[in-house]
Amino acid sequence: MPRVLSDTDVADFRDRLCEAAERLFAERGPDAVTMRQLAAELGVSPMTPYRYFEDKDDILAAVRANGFNRFAEALETARNSAKGARAIGMAVGEAYITFALEHPHSYKLIFDFNQPHVEKYPELVAAGQRAQKTMTGYIEDALAEGLMSGDPAQIGLMNWAAIHGAVILELSGMLPPGGARQIYKGFDVALTRGLRPQD
């Protein structure tokens, strides 16, 4: 007779499975990973993961939601820890790059994959929206202080495209270590200068 699992047991196994899945998904791509492989990573029977998740897409959604939330938390913490829009912008950019370089599997999964039937996973949708909001929040700070003018969503997308591109180049070895930070600092100065309100 199977033992009764406590809430802690369930949460612990789900966390362990998600950690293994994050690495395998990022290394091989979700389509190349099977539930059997995930079970083998944890040394459990092939059917065990189905006690905790409906299928592989359910696991992928949980992994990506967790990644989005950790990413958003890092940027929110950076925004709240600095004073003044210029300092906040640099802190958020630094936090972005640090997260991407220290958690490349998470970063790749949250930004390089589209979730099938995302509407089935409200936690993933909410986490993605939270993360996207972090990309415009500190822009709103700069607008409020008069450092730049324009649409915060559009400026946030421009900034995100630049920093994401620099991060991907460094992760792929196309930029030397520290290259993403150097590019971001130069872009941030140029963006602020170019979007400064005209007299």
Residue frames as a rotation matrix with the C-alpha (Angstrom) as fourth column:
MET 1
0.577 0.817 0.000 0.00
0.817 -0.577 0.000 0.00
0.000 0.000 -1.000 0.00
PRO 2
-0.115 -0.657 0.745 1.54
0.566 -0.659 -0.495 3.36
0.816 0.365 0.448 -1.05
ARG 3
-0.465 -0.091 -0.881 2.36
0.853 -0.312 -0.419 5.68
-0.237 -0.946 0.222 1.84
VAL 4
0.674 0.730 0.111 0.28
0.738 -0.668 -0.091 8.80
0.008 0.143 -0.990 2.27
LEU 5
-0.351 -0.838 0.417 2.21
0.829 -0.485 -0.277 11.84
0.435 0.248 0.866 1.15
SER 6
0.091 0.308 -0.947 2.14
0.728 -0.669 -0.147 15.00
-0.679 -0.676 -0.285 3.20
ASP 7
0.967 0.253 0.029 1.90
0.217 -0.758 -0.616 18.43
-0.133 0.602 -0.787 1.58
THR 8
0.439 -0.883 -0.166 5.60
-0.648 -0.439 0.623 18.85
-0.623 -0.166 -0.765 2.35
ASP 9
-0.198 -0.472 0.859 6.43
0.228 0.830 0.509 15.56
-0.953 0.297 -0.057 0.59
VAL 10
0.512 0.499 0.699 4.47
0.788 0.050 -0.613 16.63
-0.341 0.865 -0.367 -2.47
ALA 11
0.968 -0.153 -0.201 6.05
-0.195 -0.958 -0.209 20.09
-0.160 0.242 -0.957 -2.59
ASP 12
0.159 -0.975 0.157 9.53
-0.498 0.058 0.865 18.63
-0.853 -0.216 -0.476 -2.12
PHE 13
-0.150 -0.204 0.967 9.13
0.574 0.778 0.254 16.14
-0.805 0.594 0.000 -4.95
ARG 14
0.784 0.486 0.386 7.60
0.599 -0.428 -0.677 18.74
-0.164 0.762 -0.627 -7.27
ASP 15
0.763 -0.566 -0.311 10.56
-0.501 -0.823 0.269 21.04
-0.408 -0.050 -0.912 -6.58
ARG 16
-0.142 -0.866 0.479 13.07
-0.224 0.500 0.837 18.26
-0.964 0.011 -0.265 -7.25
LEU 17
0.107 0.269 0.957 11.32
0.803 0.545 -0.243 17.26
-0.587 0.794 -0.158 -10.45
CYS 18
0.959 0.281 0.025 11.18
0.249 -0.803 -0.542 20.86
-0.132 0.526 -0.840 -11.65
GLU 19
0.415 -0.886 -0.209 14.89
-0.570 -0.432 0.699 21.33
-0.709 -0.171 -0.684 -10.97
ALA 20
-0.356 -0.523 0.774 15.74
0.239 0.750 0.617 18.25
-0.903 0.405 -0.142 -13.05
ALA 21
0.392 0.607 0.691 13.29
0.839 0.072 -0.539 19.27
-0.377 0.791 -0.481 -15.77
GLU 22
0.853 -0.087 -0.515 14.69
-0.163 -0.981 -0.104 22.81
-0.496 0.173 -0.851 -15.99
ARG 23
-0.117 -0.990 -0.074 18.15
-0.512 -0.004 0.859 21.49
-0.851 0.138 -0.506 -16.80
LEU 24
-0.463 -0.046 0.885 16.97
0.507 0.806 0.307 18.82
-0.727 0.590 -0.350 -19.26
PHE 25
0.613 0.755 0.233 14.52
0.658 -0.326 -0.678 21.13
-0.436 0.569 -0.697 -21.01
ALA 26
0.716 -0.375 -0.589 17.17
-0.405 -0.910 0.086 23.82
-0.568 0.177 -0.804 -21.40
GLU 27
-0.314 -0.935 0.167 19.87
-0.429 0.296 0.853 21.41
-0.847 0.196 -0.494 -22.61
ARG 28
-0.803 -0.023 0.595 17.77
0.368 0.766 0.526 19.32
-0.468 0.642 -0.607 -25.00
GLY 29
-0.745 0.657 -0.115 14.59
-0.583 -0.557 0.592 21.29
0.325 0.508 0.798 -25.60
PRO 30
-0.291 0.700 0.653 11.20
-0.768 0.236 -0.596 20.22
-0.571 -0.674 0.468 -24.22
ASP 31
0.578 0.587 -0.566 10.33
-0.815 0.453 -0.362 18.14
0.044 0.671 0.740 -27.28
ALA 32
0.013 -0.684 -0.729 13.40
-0.461 0.643 -0.611 15.94
0.887 0.345 -0.307 -26.77
VAL 33
-0.850 -0.295 0.437 12.65
-0.507 0.232 -0.830 15.17
0.144 -0.927 -0.346 -23.11
THR 34
-0.159 0.797 -0.583 10.29
-0.046 0.584 0.811 12.39
0.986 0.156 -0.057 -22.00
MET 35
0.565 0.438 0.699 8.52
-0.733 -0.124 0.669 11.74
0.380 -0.890 0.251 -18.72
ARG 36
0.913 -0.280 -0.296 10.54
0.337 0.928 0.161 8.53
0.230 -0.247 0.941 -18.49
GLN 37
-0.012 -0.972 0.235 13.78
0.544 -0.204 -0.814 10.51
0.839 0.119 0.531 -18.67
LEU 38
-0.033 0.072 0.997 12.58
-0.587 -0.809 0.039 12.89
0.809 -0.584 0.069 -16.00
ALA 39
0.897 0.396 0.197 11.69
-0.400 0.538 0.742 9.96
0.188 -0.744 0.641 -13.74
ALA 40
0.640 -0.716 -0.280 15.09
0.626 0.696 -0.352 8.39
0.446 0.050 0.893 -14.34
GLU 41
-0.092 -0.677 0.731 16.82
-0.009 -0.733 -0.680 11.61
0.996 -0.069 0.061 -13.32
LEU 42
0.020 0.203 0.979 15.21
-0.919 -0.383 0.099 11.27
0.395 -0.901 0.179 -9.89
GLY 43
-0.879 -0.440 -0.185 15.54
-0.361 0.866 -0.345 7.51
0.312 -0.236 -0.920 -9.63
VAL 44
-0.402 0.824 0.399 11.79
-0.476 0.183 -0.860 6.87
-0.782 -0.536 0.319 -9.48
SER 45
-0.359 0.342 0.869 9.41
0.632 0.774 -0.044 4.74
-0.687 0.533 -0.493 -11.52
PRO 46
-0.898 -0.037 0.439 8.23
0.403 -0.474 0.783 6.11
0.180 0.880 0.441 -14.90
MET 47
-0.034 0.987 0.160 4.71
0.656 -0.099 0.748 6.60
0.754 0.130 -0.644 -13.53
THR 48
-0.184 -0.066 -0.981 5.71
0.959 -0.232 -0.164 8.54
-0.217 -0.970 0.106 -10.41
PRO 49
-0.967 -0.218 -0.133 5.77
0.195 -0.966 0.168 12.02
-0.165 0.137 0.977 -12.05
TYR 50
-0.543 0.824 0.161 2.13
0.098 -0.129 0.987 11.54
0.834 0.552 -0.010 -13.07
ARG 51
0.027 0.523 -0.852 1.17
0.967 0.203 0.155 11.59
0.254 -0.827 -0.501 -9.39
TYR 52
-0.210 -0.255 -0.944 2.33
0.649 -0.758 0.060 15.22
-0.731 -0.600 0.325 -9.25
PHE 53
-0.534 0.003 -0.846 1.83
-0.512 -0.797 0.320 16.60
-0.673 0.604 0.427 -12.77
GLU 54
0.545 0.834 0.082 -0.66
-0.380 0.333 -0.863 15.90
-0.747 0.439 0.499 -15.53
ASP 55
0.811 -0.332 0.482 1.98
0.584 0.521 -0.623 15.65
-0.044 0.787 0.616 -18.26
LYS 56
-0.179 -0.983 0.049 5.24
0.978 -0.173 0.115 17.12
-0.104 0.068 0.992 -19.53
ASP 57
-0.221 0.152 0.963 3.59
0.419 -0.877 0.235 20.39
0.880 0.456 0.130 -20.57
ASP 58
0.839 0.544 0.002 2.30
0.185 -0.289 0.939 20.76
0.512 -0.788 -0.343 -17.01
ILE 59
0.454 -0.773 -0.443 5.86
0.805 0.142 0.577 20.38
-0.383 -0.618 0.686 -15.72
LEU 60
-0.414 -0.623 0.664 7.18
0.858 -0.511 0.055 22.85
0.305 0.592 0.746 -18.28
ALA 61
0.283 0.614 0.737 4.53
0.237 -0.789 0.567 25.38
0.929 0.014 -0.369 -17.23
ALA 62
0.939 0.056 -0.338 5.50
0.341 -0.053 0.939 24.99
0.035 -0.997 -0.069 -13.56
VAL 63
0.068 -0.995 -0.075 9.22
0.945 0.040 0.326 25.34
-0.321 -0.093 0.942 -14.35
ARG 64
-0.413 -0.218 0.884 8.66
0.679 -0.721 0.139 28.44
0.608 0.657 0.446 -16.46
ALA 65
0.632 0.684 0.363 6.29
0.207 -0.601 0.772 30.06
0.746 -0.413 -0.521 -13.94
ASN 66
0.747 -0.430 -0.508 8.90
0.588 0.070 0.805 29.56
-0.310 -0.900 0.305 -11.23
GLY 67
-0.274 -0.907 0.319 11.58
0.956 -0.218 0.198 31.03
-0.110 0.359 0.927 -13.48
PHE 68
-0.063 0.344 0.937 9.47
0.468 -0.819 0.332 34.07
0.882 0.459 -0.110 -14.36
ASN 69
0.881 0.474 -0.013 8.71
0.217 -0.378 0.900 34.70
0.421 -0.795 -0.436 -10.68
ARG 70
0.433 -0.803 -0.410 12.36
0.764 0.085 0.640 34.42
-0.479 -0.590 0.650 -9.60
PHE 71
-0.424 -0.545 0.723 13.38
0.864 -0.483 0.143 36.74
0.271 0.685 0.676 -12.45
ALA 72
0.264 0.628 0.732 10.68
0.294 -0.775 0.559 39.27
0.919 0.067 -0.389 -11.56
GLU 73
0.901 0.076 -0.427 11.59
0.433 -0.092 0.897 39.12
0.029 -0.993 -0.116 -7.88
ALA 74
-0.031 -0.993 -0.112 15.25
0.948 -0.065 0.311 39.86
-0.316 -0.097 0.944 -8.67
LEU 75
-0.513 -0.137 0.848 14.30
0.605 -0.759 0.243 42.93
0.610 0.637 0.471 -10.72
GLU 76
0.563 0.777 0.282 11.71
0.257 -0.488 0.834 44.12
0.786 -0.397 -0.474 -8.20
THR 77
0.658 -0.399 -0.638 14.25
0.714 0.063 0.697 43.84
-0.237 -0.915 0.326 -5.39
ALA 78
-0.434 -0.865 0.252 16.76
0.899 -0.399 0.180 45.85
-0.055 0.305 0.951 -7.42
ARG 79
-0.172 0.446 0.879 14.19
0.405 -0.781 0.475 48.55
0.898 0.438 -0.047 -8.18
ASN 80
0.802 0.597 -0.008 13.23
0.221 -0.284 0.933 48.85
0.555 -0.750 -0.359 -4.51
SER 81
0.504 -0.673 -0.541 16.82
0.830 0.204 0.519 48.92
-0.239 -0.711 0.662 -3.27
ALA 82
-0.565 -0.745 0.355 17.97
0.819 -0.559 0.129 52.00
0.102 0.363 0.926 -5.22
LYS 83
0.209 0.567 -0.797 17.09
0.561 -0.737 -0.377 55.68
-0.801 -0.368 -0.472 -4.94
GLY 84
-0.060 -0.170 -0.984 16.59
-0.550 -0.817 0.174 57.94
-0.833 0.552 -0.044 -7.93
ALA 85
0.825 0.563 -0.049 15.60
-0.341 0.427 -0.838 56.90
-0.450 0.708 0.544 -11.44
ARG 86
0.378 -0.754 -0.537 19.15
-0.793 0.036 -0.608 56.72
0.478 0.656 -0.584 -12.82
ALA 87
-0.587 -0.622 0.518 20.34
-0.807 0.502 -0.312 54.51
-0.066 -0.602 -0.796 -9.99
ILE 88
0.125 0.730 0.672 17.20
-0.462 0.642 -0.611 52.39
-0.878 -0.234 0.418 -10.22
GLY 89
0.825 0.201 -0.528 17.68
-0.563 0.212 -0.799 51.85
-0.048 0.956 0.288 -13.96
MET 90
-0.068 -0.936 -0.344 21.27
-0.810 0.253 -0.528 50.70
0.582 0.243 -0.776 -13.51
ALA 91
-0.552 -0.093 0.829 20.32
-0.719 0.556 -0.416 48.45
-0.422 -0.826 -0.374 -10.57
VAL 92
0.495 0.811 0.312 17.56
-0.446 0.545 -0.710 46.78
-0.746 0.213 0.631 -12.57
GLY 93
0.678 -0.311 -0.666 19.86
-0.648 0.176 -0.741 46.29
0.348 0.934 -0.083 -15.57
GLU 94
-0.435 -0.883 0.174 22.52
-0.840 0.329 -0.432 44.79
0.325 -0.334 -0.885 -13.32
ALA 95
-0.280 0.418 0.864 19.98
-0.596 0.630 -0.498 42.47
-0.752 -0.655 0.073 -11.70
TYR 96
0.768 0.568 -0.296 18.73
-0.555 0.359 -0.750 41.38
-0.320 0.740 0.591 -15.13
ILE 97
0.318 -0.732 -0.603 22.20
-0.695 0.253 -0.674 40.47
0.645 0.633 -0.428 -16.36
THR 98
-0.589 -0.548 0.594 23.14
-0.808 0.396 -0.436 38.78
0.003 -0.737 -0.676 -13.09
PHE 99
0.173 0.730 0.661 20.03
-0.571 0.621 -0.537 36.61
-0.802 -0.285 0.525 -13.15
ALA 100
0.849 0.204 -0.488 20.57
-0.529 0.350 -0.773 35.59
0.013 0.914 0.405 -16.77
LEU 101
0.079 -0.926 -0.370 24.24
-0.686 0.219 -0.694 34.70
0.723 0.309 -0.618 -16.29
GLU 102
-0.672 -0.336 0.659 23.77
-0.735 0.408 -0.542 32.93
-0.087 -0.849 -0.522 -12.96
HIS 103
-0.207 0.689 0.695 20.63
-0.105 0.690 -0.716 31.04
-0.973 -0.221 -0.070 -14.03
PRO 104
-0.720 -0.158 -0.676 21.08
-0.636 -0.239 0.733 30.40
-0.278 0.958 0.072 -17.77
HIS 105
-0.894 0.446 0.035 18.73
0.433 0.843 0.321 27.39
0.114 0.302 -0.947 -17.81
SER 106
-0.146 0.869 -0.473 15.90
0.709 -0.241 -0.662 29.40
-0.690 -0.433 -0.581 -16.26
TYR 107
-0.254 -0.007 -0.967 16.59
-0.330 -0.939 0.094 32.35
-0.909 0.343 0.236 -18.51
LYS 108
-0.944 -0.147 -0.294 16.56
-0.325 0.280 0.903 30.22
-0.050 0.949 -0.313 -21.64
LEU 109
-0.706 0.708 0.003 13.32
0.708 0.705 0.031 28.51
0.020 0.024 -1.000 -20.69
ILE 110
-0.059 0.768 -0.637 11.37
0.572 -0.497 -0.652 31.63
-0.818 -0.403 -0.410 -19.81
PHE 111
0.093 0.077 -0.993 12.35
-0.451 -0.886 -0.111 33.52
-0.888 0.458 -0.048 -22.95
ASP 112
-0.718 -0.506 -0.478 13.22
-0.637 0.202 0.744 30.96
-0.280 0.838 -0.468 -25.63
PHE 113
-0.914 0.405 0.026 10.12
0.394 0.870 0.296 28.75
0.098 0.281 -0.955 -25.51
ASN 114
-0.489 0.857 0.165 6.45
-0.780 -0.513 0.358 29.35
0.391 0.047 0.919 -26.18
GLN 115
-0.805 0.235 0.545 4.13
-0.271 0.672 -0.689 27.39
-0.528 -0.703 -0.477 -23.93
PRO 116
-0.798 0.591 -0.121 1.55
0.142 0.379 0.914 25.23
0.586 0.712 -0.386 -25.74
HIS 117
0.144 0.980 -0.140 -2.00
0.473 0.056 0.879 26.16
0.869 -0.193 -0.456 -24.68
VAL 118
-0.794 -0.602 0.088 -0.74
0.234 -0.435 -0.870 28.75
0.562 -0.670 0.486 -22.21
GLU 119
-0.247 0.785 0.568 -4.33
-0.693 -0.553 0.463 29.60
0.678 -0.279 0.680 -21.23
LYS 120
0.515 0.409 -0.753 -4.45
0.118 0.836 0.536 26.25
0.849 -0.365 0.382 -19.37
TYR 121
-0.027 -0.674 -0.738 -1.80
0.932 0.250 -0.261 27.49
0.361 -0.695 0.622 -16.94
PRO 122
0.778 0.447 0.441 -3.00
0.312 -0.885 0.346 30.62
0.545 -0.132 -0.828 -15.09
GLU 123
0.741 -0.569 -0.356 0.01
0.302 -0.191 0.934 30.61
-0.600 -0.800 0.030 -12.76
LEU 124
-0.232 -0.833 0.502 2.32
0.883 0.036 0.467 30.80
-0.407 0.552 0.728 -15.77
VAL 125
0.175 0.382 0.908 0.27
0.749 -0.650 0.129 33.59
0.639 0.657 -0.399 -17.34
ALA 126
0.971 0.236 -0.033 0.36
0.192 -0.690 0.698 35.59
0.142 -0.684 -0.716 -14.09
ALA 127
0.407 -0.896 -0.181 4.10
0.484 0.044 0.874 35.02
-0.775 -0.443 0.451 -13.64
GLY 128
-0.252 -0.477 0.842 4.79
0.968 -0.126 0.218 36.12
0.002 0.870 0.494 -17.21
GLN 129
0.509 0.522 0.684 2.74
0.503 -0.826 0.255 39.28
0.698 0.214 -0.683 -16.74
ARG 130
0.916 -0.233 -0.328 4.56
0.222 -0.386 0.896 40.02
-0.335 -0.893 -0.301 -13.48
ALA 131
0.006 -0.987 0.159 7.93
0.731 0.113 0.673 39.64
-0.682 0.113 0.723 -15.20
GLN 132
-0.108 0.002 0.994 6.88
0.904 -0.416 0.099 41.82
0.414 0.909 0.043 -18.12
LYS 133
0.857 0.488 0.163 5.75
0.360 -0.796 0.487 44.53
0.367 -0.359 -0.858 -15.73
THR 134
0.527 -0.736 -0.424 9.26
0.473 -0.161 0.866 44.67
-0.706 -0.657 0.264 -14.26
MET 135
-0.316 -0.690 0.651 10.49
0.926 -0.075 0.370 45.74
-0.207 0.720 0.663 -17.69
THR 136
-0.025 0.345 0.938 8.40
0.531 -0.790 0.305 48.92
0.847 0.506 -0.163 -17.65
GLY 137
0.722 0.393 -0.570 8.25
0.678 -0.238 0.695 49.79
0.137 -0.888 -0.438 -13.93
TYR 138
0.038 -0.785 -0.618 11.68
0.701 -0.420 0.577 51.37
-0.712 -0.455 0.535 -13.73
ILE 139
-0.641 -0.139 0.755 11.05
0.704 -0.498 0.506 53.19
0.306 0.856 0.418 -17.04
GLU 140
0.430 0.872 0.235 8.04
0.599 -0.470 0.649 54.79
0.676 -0.138 -0.724 -15.36
ASP 141
0.493 -0.355 -0.794 10.39
0.727 -0.333 0.600 55.99
-0.478 -0.874 0.094 -12.62
ALA 142
-0.599 -0.796 0.088 12.58
0.685 -0.453 0.570 57.72
-0.414 0.402 0.817 -15.23
LEU 143
-0.323 0.578 0.750 9.54
0.637 -0.453 0.623 59.27
0.700 0.679 -0.222 -16.89
ALA 144
0.666 0.639 -0.386 8.27
0.694 -0.341 0.634 60.55
0.273 -0.689 -0.671 -13.55
GLU 145
0.254 -0.665 -0.703 11.63
0.600 -0.462 0.654 62.23
-0.759 -0.587 0.281 -12.86
GLY 146
0.852 0.167 -0.496 11.70
-0.220 -0.746 -0.629 63.77
-0.475 0.645 -0.599 -16.33
LEU 147
-0.151 -0.977 0.153 14.80
-0.245 0.186 0.952 61.85
-0.958 0.106 -0.267 -17.47
MET 148
-0.976 -0.085 0.200 13.03
0.163 0.323 0.932 60.69
-0.144 0.943 -0.301 -20.62
SER 149
-0.257 0.937 -0.235 9.72
-0.697 -0.349 -0.627 61.02
-0.670 0.002 0.743 -22.39
GLY 150
-0.591 0.112 -0.799 7.59
-0.678 0.467 0.567 58.60
0.437 0.877 -0.200 -24.36
ASP 151
0.539 0.822 -0.184 5.53
-0.660 0.548 0.514 55.46
0.523 -0.156 0.838 -23.96
PRO 152
0.023 -0.606 0.795 6.87
-0.938 0.261 0.226 53.34
-0.345 -0.752 -0.562 -21.06
ALA 153
0.622 0.244 0.744 5.78
-0.080 0.965 -0.250 50.06
-0.779 0.096 0.620 -22.69
GLN 154
0.962 -0.261 0.077 7.57
0.097 0.064 -0.993 50.89
0.255 0.963 0.087 -25.95
ILE 155
0.323 -0.887 0.330 10.70
-0.821 -0.437 -0.368 52.15
0.471 -0.152 -0.869 -24.19
GLY 156
0.236 -0.171 0.957 10.66
-0.731 0.618 0.290 49.06
-0.641 -0.767 0.021 -21.98
LEU 157
0.879 0.128 0.460 10.56
0.175 0.810 -0.560 46.82
-0.444 0.572 0.689 -25.07
MET 158
0.753 -0.656 0.043 13.46
-0.251 -0.347 -0.904 48.70
0.608 0.670 -0.426 -26.65
ASN 159
0.117 -0.716 0.688 15.49
-0.987 -0.158 0.004 48.36
0.106 -0.680 -0.725 -23.47
TRP 160
0.446 0.132 0.885 14.59
-0.423 0.903 0.079 44.69
-0.789 -0.409 0.459 -23.08
ALA 161
0.994 -0.065 0.089 15.54
0.109 0.460 -0.881 43.92
0.017 0.886 0.464 -26.69
ALA 162
0.459 -0.877 0.146 18.94
-0.568 -0.415 -0.711 45.51
0.683 0.243 -0.688 -26.18
ILE 163
-0.056 -0.507 0.860 19.75
-0.984 0.173 0.039 43.85
-0.169 -0.844 -0.508 -22.88
HIS 164
0.663 0.352 0.661 18.38
-0.265 0.936 -0.233 40.46
-0.700 -0.021 0.714 -23.99
GLY 165
0.934 -0.333 -0.127 20.49
-0.059 0.205 -0.977 40.57
0.351 0.920 0.172 -27.14
ALA 166
0.145 -0.932 0.332 23.63
-0.808 -0.305 -0.504 41.40
0.571 -0.195 -0.798 -25.18
VAL 167
0.107 -0.038 0.994 22.94
-0.833 0.542 0.110 38.63
-0.543 -0.840 0.026 -22.66
ILE 168
0.894 0.283 0.347 22.36
-0.067 0.851 -0.521 36.02
-0.443 0.443 0.780 -25.36
LEU 169
0.696 -0.703 -0.145 25.59
-0.300 -0.101 -0.949 37.02
0.652 0.704 -0.281 -27.11
GLU 170
-0.127 -0.774 0.621 27.54
-0.963 -0.055 -0.265 36.59
0.239 -0.631 -0.738 -23.88
LEU 171
0.317 0.311 0.896 25.86
-0.622 0.782 -0.051 33.30
-0.717 -0.541 0.441 -23.01
SER 172
0.977 0.091 0.192 26.72
0.083 0.666 -0.741 31.94
-0.195 0.740 0.644 -26.46
GLY 173
0.252 -0.968 0.013 30.36
0.657 0.181 0.732 33.05
-0.711 -0.176 0.681 -26.18
MET 174
0.330 -0.073 0.941 30.03
0.866 -0.374 -0.333 35.74
0.376 0.925 -0.061 -28.84
LEU 175
0.567 -0.227 0.792 30.88
-0.365 -0.931 -0.006 38.38
0.738 -0.286 -0.611 -26.24
PRO 176
-0.482 -0.777 -0.405 33.66
0.137 0.390 -0.911 38.06
0.865 -0.495 -0.082 -23.64
PRO 177
-0.013 0.449 -0.894 32.75
0.974 0.206 0.090 37.83
0.224 -0.870 -0.440 -19.95
GLY 178
-0.317 -0.024 -0.948 31.43
0.546 -0.822 -0.162 41.21
-0.776 -0.569 0.274 -18.86
GLY 179
-0.942 -0.108 0.318 30.48
0.334 -0.403 0.852 42.16
0.036 0.909 0.415 -22.41
ALA 180
-0.100 0.986 0.135 26.75
0.807 0.001 0.591 42.29
0.582 0.168 -0.795 -21.73
ARG 181
0.357 0.194 -0.914 27.22
0.821 -0.531 0.209 44.69
-0.445 -0.825 -0.349 -18.83
GLN 182
-0.620 -0.676 -0.399 29.47
0.374 -0.701 0.607 46.95
-0.690 0.226 0.688 -20.88
ILE 183
-0.797 0.383 0.467 26.98
0.433 -0.175 0.884 47.11
0.420 0.907 -0.027 -23.75
TYR 184
0.170 0.947 -0.273 24.05
0.916 -0.050 0.398 47.71
0.363 -0.317 -0.876 -21.42
LYS 185
0.026 -0.211 -0.977 25.75
0.698 -0.696 0.169 50.63
-0.716 -0.686 0.129 -19.67
GLY 186
-0.905 -0.403 -0.137 26.48
0.168 -0.635 0.754 52.30
-0.391 0.659 0.642 -22.99
PHE 187
-0.578 0.761 0.295 22.96
0.542 0.087 0.836 51.66
0.610 0.643 -0.463 -24.26
ASP 188
0.179 0.671 -0.719 21.37
0.982 -0.165 0.091 52.99
-0.057 -0.723 -0.689 -21.07
VAL 189
-0.369 -0.396 -0.841 23.27
0.378 -0.890 0.254 56.27
-0.849 -0.225 0.478 -21.37
ALA 190
-0.997 -0.045 0.064 22.40
0.075 -0.323 0.943 56.59
-0.022 0.945 0.326 -25.07
LEU 191
-0.343 0.939 0.004 18.74
0.781 0.283 0.556 55.72
0.521 0.194 -0.831 -24.50
THR 192
0.156 0.386 -0.909 18.34
0.878 -0.477 -0.052 58.25
-0.454 -0.790 -0.413 -21.71
ARG 193
-0.629 -0.461 -0.626 20.07
0.135 -0.858 0.496 60.97
-0.766 0.227 0.602 -23.74
GLY 194
-0.964 0.213 0.158 17.99
0.156 -0.025 0.987 60.22
0.214 0.977 -0.009 -26.82
LEU 195
-0.154 0.979 -0.131 14.68
0.727 0.202 0.656 60.16
0.669 0.006 -0.743 -24.94
ARG 196
-0.649 -0.119 -0.751 15.32
0.657 -0.586 -0.475 63.21
-0.383 -0.802 0.459 -22.82
PRO 197
0.457 0.889 -0.013 12.45
0.781 -0.409 -0.472 65.72
-0.425 0.205 -0.881 -23.08
GLN 198
-0.333 -0.542 0.772 13.20
0.858 -0.514 0.009 68.49
0.392 0.665 0.636 -25.57
ASP 199
-0.476 0.113 -0.872 13.18
0.518 -0.766 -0.382 72.10
-0.711 -0.633 0.306 -24.33
